[in-house]
Amino acid sequence: MELRQVRYFVSVAEELHFGRAAERLHIVQPAVSQQVRRLERELGLELFDRTTRTVSLTAAGRAFLPHAHAILQAEYAATEAMDFLRTEQESTLRLGTSVGLGDRLDALLGVLAERADQLMVELVSVPLETRLQQVRTGELDAALTRGIDHSPELELLPLWPDVLVAALPARHPLAAQREVTLAELASLPLRIASRGANPHLVDTVVGACRTAGFEPVMGPAFTTDQDTLAAIASGRPSWTVYYASQAQIQPAPRVAFRPFAGPAPAVRTCLAVRPGPPSRRLTALLDACHELERADQPGRP
């Protein structure tokens, strides 16, 4: 039994005329007659009494009619539900994020809300590899990433550079300065993520230290924000780096965040997307990213 056969049957039952039913369905009459005949053969019962002048429902036709209406109502309800789901999906941007974005993410969401106030944003914070895989499979529309410049089957669109600041004990003499140089930190152990966990960040910071003229003394590896900051605040003097955007909102009363004097090391944030034409919701996100980037460069058109 096909839905079109049920639909044709209902139209004929309501019109009691094959020609008018065909006009109502915007198809030719032989197609209606053929599909109704197929339905009757499948059911093994005549649904209509046909004469050269009249068409009327048989007992079987009258019995089948309410069920036919129920079938079409179920089809309508299913279609409505799928339309609603599609509309909801089209108006929801699923964005992969990570820790450390801080006020940058807030600013991006603010610009996006101004540009596309009808768009709902669902933030998904998962590890980097999970984020990238979910973009590949379509579970995420896009993902913000740091520290990588390529990923199979994805495009990485460069966004803004995230400047790093130094985090050191608030009681350390260097904390009294408005800014510090890398060379002033040379004698302090550096606590940073292992190279296996974040190679780009480690290479950026170690490279900056070498440019400043020293090889950093590596302390225990960075674990979690809370544990590392607690160790810096109360243990043997050491330092680490934080993204400036995160440091501005990081609660750490016994830790001082200080910008670097001169050119500061920075890591670029990228947006991972699937290749191909962007959806409307992704276009809105890209426009918001570009607007935020232009705001950082007032002279840029």
Buried (B, 14 or more C-beta within 10 A) or exposed (E): EEEBBBBBBBBBBEBEBBBBBBBBBEBEBEEBBEBBBBBBEEBEBBBBEEEEEEBEBBEBBEEBBEEBBEBBEEEEEEEEEEEEEEEEEEEBBBBBBBEBBBBBBEBBBEBBEEEBEEBEBEEBEBEBEBBBBBBBEEBBBBBBBBBBEEBEEBBBBEBBBBBBBBBBBBEBEBBEEEBBBBEBBBEBBBBBBEEEBBEBBBEBBBEBBEEBEEEBEEBBBBEEBEEBBBBBBEEEBBBBBBBBBBBBEBEBEEBBBBBBBEEBBBBBBBBBBBEEEBBEBBEBBBBBBEBBBEEEEEEEE
